[in-house]
Amino acid sequence: MANKTFNLDDIPQNETSETNYEMNEPYNGNNQNDLLNETGNNVDDINDENKGILYVNDTPKGLSEAELRDPNEIKVTIEDEKTPIVVLFGPPSCGKTMTLVRLTRFLRNYNYDVLPIKTFRPSYDAHYNNMCESFNDMVTSENAAKSTSQISFMLLRVSQQGRPICQILEAPGEHYFNPKDNAVNRDFPRYINNLKNRNNRKIWLFIVEPDWRDEKDRLNYVERIKQLKKQMGNHDRAIFLFNKVDKTSYVISKGHVNTKQAINNVANQYSGIFEPFKNENPITRFFVEYNSRFVPFSTGDYNTTDKGRLVYDAGPDEYPRNLWSAIMKYIKG
């Protein structure tokens, strides 16, 4: 496939999709300002024992002993104080890594550069250094287990023709919300608090999926999002990522989704999740109900070989295209 180039000032409009829905605009059936989600088949919690990576409580051993014991000791450095940061927010095994893999593949096909920022972690973190060196191999691998077991804590820079567009942060899901302990009122780790207080615009991608765990877990996750919303800056933005949409009955055809029904499903299963983003402006609230976006998403297909190896094939381009379109809308405005 020949590489394609998007004009940085344009969002691709050559393909419309019913999967796109902008929550802060009236629905017109083919709006491209959506959010994403993915289809991870729970591959994010797969450890590849052959890679020599030591995990402690599902956490990569790349962190120091002190950092493993206490997330408040985690040391990160974000040198770029201007470029927006896209934050993948969700519990463990929600599919953050495969979303990152799928989006990276899509962007590279359109001549974007997606590269790890090596200075994000201290030099003693050999695991992070190895992830940076092997990032290309992990992204292009058909072995989904390999990708998801190695990428866990990473900051990427997306650029085109040398011009930075955004940074993308993936961090361990238990630092955001861990249903195993349901510690809803626990403070976020220091590195997340520092991230929230930075001047960079943050675009928070809140990942949800249909029929996730029990109602108590879903409501506790909603509460966690509400807590974060209170600490978001005025220029920060929110995107709800509806994960694994291809496993639902909302898919009409390849890349096309009944998004209004998908939104209703999320509103019913995650009661109150959109309320913190309700538009309170006395004038615009009559036209714009929520200050957020919603994107159905699928990363692709996963199959297990006779030898037990989990292999991955990327899904339709419509999903990452709609995700990137939504991100670009918020980056530019």
N, C-alpha and C positions, 0 to 999 in steps of 0.2 A: 504494500500500500504506500503510495507516495505521500510524503509529509505535506501537511497543509499549514498555512499560517493565518491566524486571526489577527485582524487589526486591533491593537490594544484599546482603541476607542469604540470598537463595535462589539456587540454580542451577537453570536451567530444566529441569524434569523432564517436560514435556509430550510430549517426543518421545524415545524411546530408539533407540539405534542400535548395530548390531554393529560399527561402526567404533570404538567406544569401548573402551579397554582400559587399566586402571590396573595398571602393572607391580607395584605394591606391594599388590595385593589379588588374591584368587583370581578368575580370569576367570569371569564368569557370563553372558556373551553379550550383555548390554545395559547394561554399566556406562558411565556418561557421563563418566568421568574420563579423558579421552584427551589425546593430544597432537596436534599438528597437523603438517601437511606441506602441500605445495602442488604445483601443476602448472605450473610456469613456462615450459615449452617454451624454456628458455634465453633468455627475453626480457630478463633482467637485464643482458645484455651488449650490448644494442642502443643505439647512439647515434643521436639524432635530430639530424642535421646542420642542420636548419632552425631549431633552437631557439637557435642562437648560443652554445652551451655548449662551451667548449674542454676537451678531455680530454687528459691526459698519462698514458700507460700505464694507460688505463682509469680514471684517477682524475680527478674533477671539478676544474677549475681554480679552484674556489672556495677551495681551500686556498692558503696563501701559498707562495712559492717554497721557503722553508726547510722548510715542512711537507711539500711534495711530495718534496723530496730526502730528508727524514728524518722518518718518522712519529713519532719521539720528540719532535719539535718541535710536534706538533699540540696546540692549546690548546682545551680544552672546559671548560665550567662547568656543574655540576649543583648547583643551589641547594637543591633539596629533599632533605633528609638523612633523611627518614623513609619516604616513599612507595616501595614496591617497584619495582624496575627489571626489566623483561622485556628480555633481550638476545637478539637474533637472531644466532645464531652459525653461520657456514658459509663455505665458500670462495666466490670470485667466481662469479657467474652461477648460484647455487644456488636462486634464487627468493625471497630475503629481501624484496625490494621488493614483489612481487606478493602475498606473504603479508600484508604490512602493508596494502596497498591493499584486499585482500579482507576482512580483519578490520575495518578502518576502516569500510567500507561496511556490514558487518553490524551493528556496534555503533551506528552512527548511526541505523539503522532501529529501534533499541530505546532511543532517547533518551539515548544516551551522547554526551558531547562528546569528540572526539578532535582535539586541536589541537597544532601545533608549539610547542615552547618556544623562544622567540626568543633568549633569553640563553645558549643552549647554546654558540654560537660567537661569537667576537669580532665587533664591528660592522664590521670591514674585510672580512669574508667576504660579499661582495655576492651570491655564488651562494646561500649559505645563506639570506640575507634574501629573495632572490627565491623560493626554494623555500617558505619560510614563507608568503609572500604568495600564491603560486599553488597551495598545497597542496590546497585544495578542488577546484580545476579539474583538477588531476592525478589526484586520487582518483576523481572522477566520470567522467573521460574514458574513452571506449571505445578510445582509441588507446593500447594497452599500451606501445608504444615510447616515447611521450611520458612516461608515468608512470615507467617504469623508467630512462630516461635522465636524468631530472632528480632523482629522489629517490635519494640515495646515502649521505648522512651526516646523520642527523636524530634528534632526541630529541622524543618526543611525550608529552603528558599525556592520560590517559584519566580522565574524571570523570563524575559524574552528579549533577545537582541541586547543583552546586558542590562536591561532595565528591570529592577526588582518590582514585583507585583504584589506578592504577599509572602508571609511565612506560615507554615502549617505545623502545629504542635500536636504530637500524640504523646500521652502520658498514661501510666497505669490506671486502669479504670477504678481500682479500689481507692485511689486518692480523691475521686469525685463522689462515688457512692458504691458501697459494698453491701449487697443484700445479705451477705452471710452474717454481718453483725448488726445491720440496720441502725447504725449510729447516726441518726438523721441530724442531730444537733452538734455533731463533732465539727470543730473548726477545720476549714480547709488547710492543707499544709502550707508552709510559709512560701514556697516557690509559686504556688497558685495565687496566694494573696499578693505577692510581688507582681505577678503577671497582671492581676486585676487592676493594680494601681499604676501601671505603666501608661505613658501617653499614647502609645500605639492604639489605633482602633482595633478592638477585638470583635471577631465574628464568631459567635458561639454556635457550634453545631450540636444540638441536643438530639441524641440518637434514641429513637424508640422503635419498637417492633410489635407486631400483633401477637396477642395471647402470651405476653411475656410473664413468666413466673406467676405469683399469686397477687391478688388485689392489694394486700398489705404492702408487698414489695413495690408495686407500681405507685401506690399513693406515697410511700416514703421517697421514692425517686422524684415524684412531683414536688414534694416538700423541699428536696435538695435543690431542685431547679429554682424554686421560689426564693430560697435563701440566696442563691447566687444572683438572681435578678435584682435584689435589693442592693447589691454591691457593684452592679454593672455601671459603667460610665455613660454619660449622655450620648456619646458618639458610638457606643458599642451597639452591635446588632445581633439578632437571634435568627437562627434557621433550625426548623425541626426536620430531622432526617428520619423518614419512615423506612426502617430497615426491612429487608426481606419481602418487599411488596410482591415479588414474583411467586411467593408461596400463598398469596391470597386470591380471592375471587374478584379483586378490583382491577386486575389487568384485563384490558379490552383486546389488545393486540400487542405486538412487539414494541415495547417502549411507550405504550399508551395506556394510561390508567384513569379510572374514574376517581379522580383526586378528591372530589367532594365527599364521596363515601368513605374514602380512606381517612380523611380528616374527622369525619363523624366517628369512625371506629376509635381513633386515638382519643378524641374528646370523651368518649364513653368509657374506655378502658383506663385512661389516665385522667381521672376526674380533676378538673381545675387546672390542667397543665397549661392552657393558653391564657388563663385569666391574668397572670402578672403582666402580660404583654398587651392587654386591652388598651385601646387608644382612649385617653381621657381628655383629649383636646375638645373643647366645647363646640368647635366648628367642624373640624375634619372627622370627628368620630361618627358623624352621620354617613360618611362615605368610606371611611377606613376603620374597620372594626378592630383589627389587631396590628400592632407594630412588629410583625414577624413574618417569616416566609415558611412555606411547607413544601418539601420535595420528596416524592416517592423515589426509592432507589433500589437497584439490584446490582450486586457486583458481578454475578455470573453464575456458573454451574459448577458443582463439586461432585466428583465421583470417586469411588474407592476401587482400586485395582484388585486383582486376585491376590496380589502380594500384600494387600493392606495399605497401599500408599494412596493418600488423598491427593487427587489431581484437580487442577483448577482451569476453567476456560472462561475468559471474560465475556460478559453479557453485552447487550445492545449499547451502542454509543449514546443513545438518547438519554440514558440515566446520568452518566458523568457530564454530558453536555449541559443538561438542565442544572445540575449541581454547580458547575463552573459559571453558568449564566447567572445564577442567584448570587454566588460569591462576588462576581464582578459588579453586579448592581450595587451591592453594599460597599464595595471598595471605592466605587466612583461617587457614591452618594450616601 
